[in-house]
Amino acid sequence: MSAVSSLPFTVGKFHITPLSRAHAAGGFVASLSIRRGRGAQTHDRVYTFTPEFSSHDSALMYAAAQGRYWLINPASLA
């Protein structure tokens, strides 16, 4: 299963990348990569969300919305 990315965006020191991948049951799963740092100091966290979506685009939109919400409230994904 390969993950497909939407357009990533950068805010301050964070690089946010929404991802979507096909699920074995036929739906799509949304994931979010939050990366900071450069080179050997890079730290990347990947979050996978529970809801399953009927389309690739809706999964990407959900992941992007979760990334924007995380920027406002970092404790939301803790």
Short mmCIF file of the C-alpha atoms (twelve columns), coordinates in Angstrom:
data_MODEL
# 
_entry.id   MODEL 
# 
loop_
_atom_site.group_PDB 
_atom_site.id 
_atom_site.type_symbol 
_atom_site.label_atom_id 
_atom_site.label_alt_id 
_atom_site.label_comp_id 
_atom_site.label_asym_id 
_atom_site.label_seq_id 
_atom_site.Cartn_x 
_atom_site.Cartn_y 
_atom_site.Cartn_z 
_atom_site.pdbx_PDB_model_num 
ATOM 1  C CA . MET A 1  0.000   0.000  0.000  1 
ATOM 2  C CA . SER A 2  1.544   3.260  -1.036 1 
ATOM 3  C CA . ALA A 3  0.766   6.564  0.630  1 
ATOM 4  C CA . VAL A 4  -0.197  9.546  -1.511 1 
ATOM 5  C CA . SER A 5  0.563   13.052 -0.321 1 
ATOM 6  C CA . SER A 6  -1.297  16.307 -0.770 1 
ATOM 7  C CA . LEU A 7  0.600   19.565 -1.005 1 
ATOM 8  C CA . PRO A 8  2.673   19.909 2.162  1 
ATOM 9  C CA . PHE A 9  2.810   23.252 3.931  1 
ATOM 10 C CA . THR A 10 5.331   24.870 6.246  1 
ATOM 11 C CA . VAL A 11 4.489   27.039 9.238  1 
ATOM 12 C CA . GLY A 12 7.418   28.323 11.269 1 
ATOM 13 C CA . LYS A 13 9.722   25.400 11.999 1 
ATOM 14 C CA . PHE A 14 7.096   22.743 11.191 1 
ATOM 15 C CA . HIS A 15 6.614   21.001 7.854  1 
ATOM 16 C CA . ILE A 16 3.095   19.470 7.662  1 
ATOM 17 C CA . THR A 17 2.350   16.751 5.078  1 
ATOM 18 C CA . PRO A 18 -1.175  15.273 4.769  1 
ATOM 19 C CA . LEU A 19 -1.166  11.671 3.490  1 
ATOM 20 C CA . SER A 20 -3.760  9.182  2.270  1 
ATOM 21 C CA . ARG A 21 -3.464  5.473  1.559  1 
ATOM 22 C CA . ALA A 22 -5.854  2.835  0.335  1 
ATOM 23 C CA . HIS A 23 -7.171  0.473  3.004  1 
ATOM 24 C CA . ALA A 24 -7.596  -3.263 2.399  1 
ATOM 25 C CA . ALA A 25 -11.378 -2.950 2.895  1 
ATOM 26 C CA . GLY A 26 -11.649 -0.525 -0.022 1 
ATOM 27 C CA . GLY A 27 -11.686 2.800  1.804  1 
ATOM 28 C CA . PHE A 28 -8.942  5.323  2.451  1 
ATOM 29 C CA . VAL A 29 -7.035  6.123  5.633  1 
ATOM 30 C CA . ALA A 30 -5.792  9.627  6.500  1 
ATOM 31 C CA . SER A 31 -2.350  10.226 8.007  1 
ATOM 32 C CA . LEU A 32 -0.394  13.320 8.922  1 
ATOM 33 C CA . SER A 33 3.374   13.849 9.049  1 
ATOM 34 C CA . ILE A 34 4.675   16.667 11.249 1 
ATOM 35 C CA . ARG A 35 8.389   17.259 10.747 1 
ATOM 36 C CA . ARG A 36 10.800  19.762 12.252 1 
ATOM 37 C CA . GLY A 37 14.528  20.277 12.076 1 
ATOM 38 C CA . ARG A 38 17.073  19.618 9.351  1 
ATOM 39 C CA . GLY A 39 19.697  17.001 8.628  1 
ATOM 40 C CA . ALA A 40 20.659  14.850 11.604 1 
ATOM 41 C CA . GLN A 41 18.390  16.953 13.830 1 
ATOM 42 C CA . THR A 42 15.175  16.064 11.950 1 
ATOM 43 C CA . HIS A 43 12.253  14.801 14.018 1 
ATOM 44 C CA . ASP A 44 9.189   13.388 12.245 1 
ATOM 45 C CA . ARG A 45 5.935   12.200 13.792 1 
ATOM 46 C CA . VAL A 46 3.315   10.434 11.730 1 
ATOM 47 C CA . TYR A 47 -0.270  10.236 12.990 1 
ATOM 48 C CA . THR A 48 -2.837  7.859  11.494 1 
ATOM 49 C CA . PHE A 49 -6.499  8.640  12.066 1 
ATOM 50 C CA . THR A 50 -9.292  6.182  12.829 1 
ATOM 51 C CA . PRO A 51 -12.066 7.291  10.472 1 
ATOM 52 C CA . GLU A 52 -12.094 5.570  7.102  1 
ATOM 53 C CA . PHE A 53 -13.016 7.651  4.057  1 
ATOM 54 C CA . SER A 54 -14.734 6.772  0.791  1 
ATOM 55 C CA . SER A 55 -12.387 8.870  -1.351 1 
ATOM 56 C CA . HIS A 56 -8.726  9.759  -1.504 1 
ATOM 57 C CA . ASP A 57 -9.508  13.493 -1.559 1 
ATOM 58 C CA . SER A 58 -11.695 13.418 1.541  1 
ATOM 59 C CA . ALA A 59 -8.969  11.581 3.483  1 
ATOM 60 C CA . LEU A 60 -6.393  14.195 2.411  1 
ATOM 61 C CA . MET A 61 -8.711  17.067 3.352  1 
ATOM 62 C CA . TYR A 62 -9.267  15.529 6.796  1 
ATOM 63 C CA . ALA A 63 -5.515  15.074 7.352  1 
ATOM 64 C CA . ALA A 64 -4.810  18.673 6.251  1 
ATOM 65 C CA . ALA A 65 -7.532  19.986 8.579  1 
ATOM 66 C CA . GLN A 66 -6.049  18.000 11.471 1 
ATOM 67 C CA . GLY A 67 -2.634  19.517 10.680 1 
ATOM 68 C CA . ARG A 68 -4.039  23.050 10.751 1 
ATOM 69 C CA . TYR A 69 -5.868  22.289 14.005 1 
ATOM 70 C CA . TRP A 70 -2.643  20.888 15.500 1 
ATOM 71 C CA . LEU A 71 -0.891  24.202 14.743 1 
ATOM 72 C CA . ILE A 72 -3.516  25.998 16.844 1 
ATOM 73 C CA . ASN A 73 -3.653  23.371 19.592 1 
ATOM 74 C CA . PRO A 74 -0.569  21.063 19.695 1 
ATOM 75 C CA . ALA A 75 -2.045  19.074 22.586 1 
ATOM 76 C CA . SER A 76 -4.846  17.858 20.284 1 
ATOM 77 C CA . LEU A 77 -2.688  15.006 18.954 1 
ATOM 78 C CA . ALA A 78 -0.958  14.174 22.226 1 
# 
